[in-house]
């Protein structure tokens, strides 16, 4: 079976071209040859080439490699992701190494050995396919980010939110690592996306990773990638999240949930900006902006030796603390109107309004689940509303929640979260999957909280 690939060979020696074509036609589906490099553009208009073999010199008696550098540059202008293998004489190895720094993928020496040439081309094709997959995944991620852009605005005019927005404006254009702290549901990912959207990397990928949802056994594969055959289910090469974030931003949510061994592996990547796929011995350099978030007390965890101090120093060049919703009561009305309008359109409910007395009650409610709770409560209220005006607080919070959390004296955050989870589980008849979805949590994160409270 021939490998499905388009190969283009450019060399001024006709004998070299014919010899290469005779051999490579046995291995690949398409092999084109050309003596005149000025005709390369015409070939590119006809086919998408997986590999281009390019001679370094085209004039007799000239061996400075300048022609090779020129045509390499022209090829990369036509296709920035082109895979170019240079063909050079033994004495020109230094030139080939220099050309690789300018964008060539590899080089082969004249006269070549057929099996060495074949191995080099196959490796280059593998590299080409990997690059294409990364580009495809990045494009998908960019589209997902664009589709959700209406959620990227941080809504609020309270003093706490103005301070948060000012800080974002100050640090967005830098590449400083940012640590976002705050309770569950305060909008940590939205803040991270706002940072990215105002940064110099805004046209590149924003890769969000929920570290609390990744098991220890899959951590390296998910974040650093793997090669085919690295483990039983590794049927193809797969880039990790860090590779997908190259030139863009990577957001590591729930970083406080990592075990100490995984913290050490992550620290190495953050320090060196290099990853190595599972099963590979090749280092891949990456360029990314790092944003982390957690609701856990990292400084206390450092004292209790549950979190590495050097990792904390690495991730918190700038620290941002997001306020809880109960600390920004003047924003509740604005947020409620925003979510009611959003879900009124989604569910074709027309222009729903919210009663002023209800808004006053919502402002006094503690909102242990913060903005996420208000968002889900607004969606539920829109769905259950039968008229054009929402007046009942029970549509938002439920009668049980109103009695236990609104009219009773102050509670600790843990007590409120405990009761909130119990109510959500009751509403969903004990279904953990539906409850997690309603609360905006992963199943893993919800199970952790249930274990914490003995539910």
HELIX and SHEET records of a PDB file:
HELIX    1   1 UNK A   14  UNK A   24  1                                  11    
HELIX    2   2 UNK A   37  UNK A   39  5                                   3    
HELIX    3   3 UNK A   40  UNK A   46  1                                   7    
HELIX    4   4 UNK A   66  UNK A   78  1                                  13    
HELIX    5   5 UNK A   90  UNK A   92  5                                   3    
HELIX    6   6 UNK A   93  UNK A  101  1                                   9    
HELIX    7   7 UNK A  114  UNK A  147  1                                  34    
HELIX    8   8 UNK A  149  UNK A  151  5                                   3    
HELIX    9   9 UNK A  159  UNK A  171  1                                  13    
HELIX   10  10 UNK A  188  UNK A  197  1                                  10    
HELIX   11  11 UNK A  211  UNK A  213  5                                   3    
HELIX   12  12 UNK A  219  UNK A  224  1                                   6    
HELIX   13  13 UNK A  241  UNK A  244  1                                   4    
HELIX   14  14 UNK A  255  UNK A  257  5                                   3    
HELIX   15  15 UNK A  260  UNK A  272  1                                  13    
HELIX   16  16 UNK A  298  UNK A  303  1                                   6    
HELIX   17  17 UNK A  309  UNK A  315  1                                   7    
HELIX   18  18 UNK A  325  UNK A  327  5                                   3    
HELIX   19  19 UNK A  329  UNK A  331  5                                   3    
HELIX   20  20 UNK A  332  UNK A  346  1                                  15    
HELIX   21  21 UNK A  356  UNK A  364  1                                   9    
HELIX   22  22 UNK A  370  UNK A  384  1                                  15    
HELIX   23  23 UNK A  393  UNK A  396  1                                   4    
HELIX   24  24 UNK A  399  UNK A  401  1                                   3    
HELIX   25  25 UNK A  402  UNK A  406  3                                   5    
HELIX   26  26 UNK A  413  UNK A  427  1                                  15    
HELIX   27  27 UNK A  432  UNK A  439  1                                   8    
HELIX   28  28 UNK A  443  UNK A  453  1                                  11    
SHEET    1   A 5 UNK A  28  UNK A  34  0                                        
SHEET    2   A 5 UNK A   3  UNK A  10  1                                        
SHEET    3   A 5 UNK A  51  UNK A  55  1                                        
SHEET    4   A 5 UNK A  84  UNK A  89  1                                        
SHEET    5   A 5 UNK A 106  UNK A 110  1                                        
SHEET    1   B 5 UNK A 206  UNK A 210  0                                        
SHEET    2   B 5 UNK A 249  UNK A 253  1                                        
SHEET    3   B 5 UNK A 289  UNK A 294  1                                        
SHEET    4   B 5 UNK A 178  UNK A 181  1                                        
SHEET    5   B 5 UNK A 318  UNK A 321  1                                        
SHEET    1   C 2 UNK A 225  UNK A 226  0                                        
SHEET    2   C 2 UNK A 238  UNK A 239 -1                                        
SHEET    1   D 2 UNK A 274  UNK A 276  0                                        
SHEET    2   D 2 UNK A 283  UNK A 285 -1                                        
SHEET    1   E 2 UNK A 353  UNK A 354  0                                        
SHEET    2   E 2 UNK A 389  UNK A 390  1                                        
END                                                                             
